[in-house]
């Protein structure tokens, strides 16, 4: 027995799958040309709907909602089933705080209590 699906049904199945992926993803990739919703992400790459994104390459920023997660250097890998796949050449996590230029010494108090505020 063979599993043959006619082309028009396969196109409809691919469109339904892409619609589900678009609605469930919170990730987006931002370029100087705009931003594009990320359909899937894996260890060494991600995919974007091929109808939305051109062949991206170079530096991009990867966001989850309003917060930036990574700065990435990417190259276009291949296109299949309505998805354009990209591979990371470099993926650097974005720091949430500034780098310190000194070594922290021991425990640091969370705050100071002013003597005038203490009850007598």
C-alpha positions as CSV (number, residue, x, y, z in Angstrom):
1,X,0.0,0.0,0.0
2,X,1.3,3.5,-0.9
3,X,0.6,6.7,0.9
4,X,-0.1,9.2,-1.9
5,X,-1.7,12.5,-1.1
6,X,-2.8,14.7,-4.0
7,X,-0.9,18.1,-4.3
8,X,-3.9,20.3,-3.6
9,X,-4.6,18.4,-0.4
10,X,-0.9,18.5,0.6
11,X,-0.9,22.3,0.1
12,X,-4.0,22.6,2.3
13,X,-2.4,20.5,5.0
14,X,0.8,22.5,4.9
15,X,-1.2,25.8,5.1
16,X,-3.1,24.5,8.1
17,X,0.2,23.4,9.8
18,X,1.8,26.8,9.2
19,X,-1.3,28.7,10.5
20,X,-1.1,26.6,13.7
21,X,2.6,27.3,14.1
22,X,2.2,31.0,13.5
23,X,-0.5,31.3,16.1
24,X,1.3,29.4,18.8
25,X,4.8,30.9,18.5
26,X,5.9,33.9,20.6
27,X,9.3,34.1,19.1
28,X,10.2,36.6,16.4
29,X,13.4,37.5,14.5
30,X,14.1,41.2,13.9
31,X,16.2,42.5,11.0
32,X,16.8,46.0,9.6
33,X,14.0,45.2,7.1
34,X,11.4,44.4,9.8
35,X,10.5,41.5,11.9
36,X,9.3,38.0,11.1
37,X,7.5,35.4,13.3
38,X,9.6,32.3,14.1
39,X,7.6,29.1,13.5
40,X,10.0,26.7,15.2
41,X,13.4,26.9,16.9
42,X,15.9,24.1,17.6
43,X,19.4,23.9,18.9
44,X,21.2,25.1,15.8
45,X,18.5,27.0,13.9
46,X,15.0,28.2,13.4
47,X,12.4,28.5,10.7
48,X,10.2,31.3,9.3
49,X,7.3,31.1,6.9
50,X,8.8,31.3,3.4
51,X,6.0,33.6,2.2
52,X,6.9,36.2,4.9
53,X,10.6,36.3,4.9
54,X,13.2,36.8,2.2
55,X,16.5,34.9,2.2
56,X,17.8,36.4,5.4
57,X,21.5,36.4,6.3
58,X,23.8,38.2,8.6
59,X,23.1,39.6,12.1
60,X,19.6,39.4,13.5
61,X,18.0,39.7,16.9
62,X,15.8,37.0,18.4
63,X,13.0,38.1,20.7
64,X,10.4,36.4,22.9
65,X,7.6,38.9,23.3
66,X,9.3,42.2,24.3
67,X,12.5,40.7,25.7
68,X,15.5,40.1,23.5
69,X,17.0,36.6,24.0
70,X,19.9,36.3,21.5
71,X,22.0,38.2,18.9
72,X,22.6,35.8,16.1
73,X,24.6,35.4,12.9
74,X,22.6,33.3,10.5
75,X,22.6,31.9,7.0
76,X,19.7,30.5,4.9
77,X,19.8,26.7,4.9
78,X,16.9,25.4,2.8
79,X,13.2,25.8,2.1
80,X,10.7,23.0,2.5
81,X,6.9,22.7,3.0
82,X,6.4,26.5,3.3
83,X,9.1,27.0,5.8
84,X,12.5,28.8,5.2
85,X,15.1,27.3,7.5
86,X,18.1,29.2,8.9
87,X,21.1,28.0,10.7
88,X,23.1,29.8,13.4
89,X,26.7,30.5,12.8
90,X,26.8,32.3,16.1
91,X,24.2,32.7,18.8
92,X,25.0,35.0,21.8
93,X,22.7,35.4,24.8
94,X,21.9,38.9,25.6
95,X,23.0,40.0,29.1
96,X,20.3,41.3,31.4
97,X,22.7,43.4,33.5
98,X,25.8,45.4,32.9
99,X,29.2,43.6,33.2
100,X,31.1,44.4,36.4
101,X,34.6,45.7,36.2
102,X,35.4,44.6,39.7
103,X,35.3,41.5,41.9
104,X,32.4,41.3,44.4
105,X,33.7,40.9,48.0
106,X,31.6,38.6,50.2
107,X,28.0,39.2,51.2
108,X,26.6,42.7,50.4
109,X,23.7,44.0,52.5
110,X,20.4,44.3,50.7
111,X,19.8,47.8,52.3
112,X,20.6,50.0,55.2
113,X,18.3,50.9,58.1
114,X,18.4,54.5,59.1
115,X,18.7,55.1,62.9
116,X,16.0,57.7,62.8
117,X,13.4,55.2,61.6
118,X,14.0,52.8,64.5
119,X,11.3,52.8,67.3
120,X,12.6,53.8,70.8
